Amino acid sequence: MPIMDREISDLLRRVEEAEKRATEANKHAAEANKREAEAQRQLTEERLQTRNTTLPEFLDACHVHLFLGLAIQEDPYSSTRGDPANAENKYRPNKIREWTGFPQEQAAIWADLMDVDFVTQRHFVALLVLKEFGKDVRERMLSSELDLGYFERFTVESRVTSIIRQLYASPQIRQVFHLKGDVAFENHANTLTAGQSMAEKMESMSLEPKQPRRSDRLVARQSQPDATSQESGKQKQPRPRADQFCVYNVHNRKPKESLPAFIVEYKPPHKLTLAHIMAGLSDMEVDQVVRYQKDETPEDICRRVVAAVITQAFSYMITAGLEFGYACTGEAFIFLRVPRDDPFTVYYYLSVPREDVGDTTGWTGNPSDDNRLHLTAVGQVLAFTLRALQTPPRGIEWSNWATARLEKWKMIHDDLLDEISNLEVPSSEYKPPRTSTSFGRLSPVKTRSKSTAATFASCTPLEALSLSESDDSPDGPNSHTPSRGPRGPRTDSSALPPSSAATKSRGGRGDSSSKGKSRQYCTQQCLLGLVTGGKLDQKCPNVLDHGVDRHPISRATLIRLLDRQFFGHDPDPDVEMGCESLHIHGTRGALFKVTLLSHGYTFVGKGVPIEFIEHVQHEERMYSRLRPLQGVHVPVVLGGLDLRSSIFYDGIAEIVHFMLMGYAGRTLAMITQIEPDRLIRLAEVSLHAIHELGVLHSDPIAGNMVYNEDSGRVMFIDFERAQFERRRHPLGSLSPNKKGKQATDACGKNGKDPNKRDNFELETRRMRHALLW
């Protein structure tokens, strides 16, 4: 081969190899770019998953990752049995009506919430966290009421709590909704409930040679047989109360106040299925529902069951003095409202998030796009809660007035569950055709704040939705629920009085000041003068209403006048009773603010239910032993008052007896501005004085000690577990014989074994330890 051809061939080979290397290099570069892009994508995705979420992102994730994890145990042998509703002997409404204005009232809340910059800020937990939570949810099937409670707390209530906590932390939102604190969902399981072990100990204590003296009325009430128990032969059940309370923790009051906002009733979905609700929820006359008819249809029976479920929640709302509440099966939420001026009617609205929303909320990340975030479980309960917080609890006067006029659910039917379990109604998978409503079509969860209005100018302004459209329009805002139409007759929205939250200014949950509620408490010296028949305390804030120079009435007269003030007339919601709940309770008692309106005396009533009468009377005897210390080291006690008619405490218990005593101050657990060492010294002085009179407090914790600002002293309260024990003074030093002296020397200078401490010394040490920690 010629040299030139060889060189050309070699050159071509080198060019080919160079091109191959270049191709390979380009391939590696492309793969590197691809890996880099994938790494960047993963990094971006990781950042998206781990960064905090905005409110819309949080609502979307709660629905997709938490709520859709609902799984119901279909096997009847693996699920709890029992009636789906326990309405027996509960206060019942006369009418059940659809709450046609519910969508507009919810939309008004969203309009205010989405009109601020808060919704674009990242305040909530990351998507990755919610996904992990969702895995736990999906591993647990609902087969009991306890399971449902766990599911609701985990997927809805805790999420609403966290949102409102962040809303309260925002000055802008706080001003819009006049928020005064945050919320918590509590079940009050250990509230005013007899603890078996402690109750047995108290029953076995021999403190007095005679049985405690009790009024004939209380003896009769406590010994009266339970008709229901006699008929059924069953053991008496614990006191009925709502499954859950939403509690409004008001932080801007001293001391902090916890007010009930609404109640929640759980009904497991295997007992009350969606099919039963769909067949039974409609407008009803309850008189007709509770009356058995011949040839009843499955729908008739379902209506009775649903009416019983609503009645149970309604009864708790009435006794708690609350306007709002809801019953929940996990699948469905039946939101309820009782108007103030019409306690005979309860209004309902059915929300089924899985059907109303679907598997996705429509949230795309673009705030101007339509979505269904407001229809999610968290979205509905959040708006519902914000509305409820704007309505104060109704007073005892209203609850007494309502319960005096309402009938009770008298139907006794032990086989209610068996009756509905095999009804020929559509399965829970049945989905009725959606009706066209403004609430379902519009998306109120859109960013409408001023800072983003220009960017998202295409948002549909919610104010364009007229709240006064005719009910005759099928697409009007007062039409039926977004996912279903009612099976009963329509109720014109004009029949429903406007909600307090919608008609009142956004001033929050404060009742208008009245004669008793606006008063300050009388001083300890004032009440001590009343007890002893002495002169008025000129430092008492109510002294001008007490008289001129000396107290005009005795302690016995005060109690007699108070009884007449409480029960000397028919219940009237507009006539002040002079008694209001302080929403503070322990295991056995609840506190009330009490005012004798005719003379201005204002003090505290410690109220107890019937099962704790003996305990509070024991406490009254302990205070009697401490009479020389009243007003100094313990509060002044005015005496006990047996109530002619029970008073409801926040829907939790029926109070039948008051121990009346002076307000002494805030507990040491709430005192932060005084040095602990000083508080301990003050507490030791008071405890020593109590011990000198032979009384062991038996529970010297910070919550049972208060700081009285008038006297600058620490006072002890809550003597329900106290014991009387005579102090034994050492006798060794008094012995005249040598043997006694030797014993004295062996034990110490005071004849006391240095390794042994009496109960009084041990209690003092316990008290110090409690205050230090």
Secondary structure, DSSP 8 states (H G I E B T S, - for coil): --HHHHHHHHHHHHHHHHHHHHHHHHHHHHHHHHHHHHHHHHHHHHHHHHS-B-HHHHHHHIIIIIGGG--B---GGGS--S-S---TT-B--SEEEE-TTHHHHHHHHHHHHTTSGGGGS--B--HHHHHHHHHHHHT--B-SHHHHHHHHIIIIIHHHHHHHHHHHH-HHHHHHHT--EEEEEE--TTTT---HHHHHHHHH---SSS-----HHHHHHHHS--HHHHHH----------SEEEEEEE-SSSS-EEEEEEEEEE--TTTS-HHHHHHH-S-EEHHHHTS--TT--HHHHHHHHHHHHHHHHHHHHHHHT-SEEEEE-SS-EEEEE--TT-TTEEEEEEE-HHHHH-S-----S-TTS---GGGSHHHHHHHHHHHHTTS----HHHHHHHHHH--B-----TTHHHHHHT-----TT--------HHHHS---S---GGGTTTTTTS--GGGS-TT--TTSTTSTTSS-TT---SS----GGGS---HHHHS-S--S-----TTTT-----HHHHHHHHHT-B--TTSTTHHHH-SSB-SS-HHHHHHHHHHHHHSS---TTS--SEEEEEEE-SS-EEEEEEETTTTEEEEEEEE-GGGHHHHHHHHHHHHHTGGGBTTTB--EEEEEEEEEEEEETTTEEEEEEEEE----EEGGG--SS-HHHHHHHHHHHHHHHHHTTEE-S---GGGEEEETTTTEEEE---TT-EE-------GGG--SHHHHHHHHHH-TTS--TT---HHHHHHHHHHHHHH-
